[in-house]
Amino acid sequence: MKFTRHAVMSFREGNVYGSGKPFEYELRGLPPGDQVFINNQADENNHWQILRVKNGVQGDWSGNYPTLDAAQEAIEKEY
């Protein structure tokens, strides 16, 4: 199963909100009741983490992926 990703949070360039590089994405195309967000933690390791939401219940950020694509591939393997 393949999903599409949509930017939901971006950095600012100047005074325009959301005008910069995205740092959080939502995966779409999941089964009903499932949501997945992938976020660049922007720390010293610049890693990506995954947040799962099941029927409105949010889990914790997890994983330590070197790229956005690697995080998405991990989710795709689960489905």
Secondary structure, 3 states (H helix, E strand, C coil): CCCEEEEEEECCECCECCCCCEEEEEEECCCCCEEEEEEECCCCCCCEEEEEEECCEECCCEEEECCHHHHHHHHHHHC
